[in-house]
């Protein structure tokens, strides 16, 4: 399973109008039967280091069965059913960054989460060693771990999602993100 992530913010339009348009777009997208598309969530957070400045960052998560589903998702997003709401959001957004993450360990079913931990892999540790260390620090019943897929991401290498706050003892820098769930449609 993959998650296509889109980080963005409102470009000086009314926040409620922008978020309403975004929710309408997601609802229309989820109403279509798009091959390989499992569902989506929208969350809000106050800051992310890889965006230019702080303030009301929105994160769209699109859950996909595989990478082939990206083509179908892209076509569905600009289809006749979604075109108007997609254009409303796209016209009023700024600072868009995206990423593609692959599920590695823990919860495999898509779900909204309130706690995200982002880790950039240090050069002195292998990918598998860091993944094992993370695995030893989490409860796989309440947490999932995702990694960048083929380097196709603007964000960090590892993304840990949890329903509960975690105490991670990894001895490396970790970016914590508390999120507020705005909307979800998960099958």
Phi, psi and omega in degrees: 000147179235157169236123169270122184250134175234119175260138180198172175216164182287137180260073174064020172261167179302126184303319181294320178296316181298312181293323176297317177296320179295316179296319178299316178301311181298319179298317178294319179298317181288338178286337178281153174265094182258120181305128176082354180269122185266324182158182182212162175225157173232132176225165180233142174216158185284335185199155170214131184298332184273004169257158190299321182213176182275162171120123169031066180270132176257144180231118175261129176247122178248112183274129186231147177291323184197179183289335177298332181293342178300319178298317180293320178297315180299316179295319181293324183297330181248015178291168180304322182294330185247351190305312184297310181293324177298315181295323177300316180290312184299323180293329186252016179252160177212169178056038181290131173224152181219169179203161176232122184237142180251137178292136180241306181216161177089203182309129181254348178273136179299140177200155177287147178227158180250352183228121177238141178233126184247133183228129170265127185294124174294153182292337185271011179223142180282160179301313182293324179294319178292320178299319177294318178297318177297315180303323180287349184253002185233163170259113185292354177276342181235002189221148172229150180238132182235148176234154178304139180265113178054030180071012182273068179200147173275336184274184181296170185291321185239142178228115178255123179249135181218147175281339182232157176298144181247152169250096183265121180253079185246350181058035175219160179296136179228132175262120179264140179225115173272128183242153174248120180286129180257328186195152176205147170216096183239130180265000000 
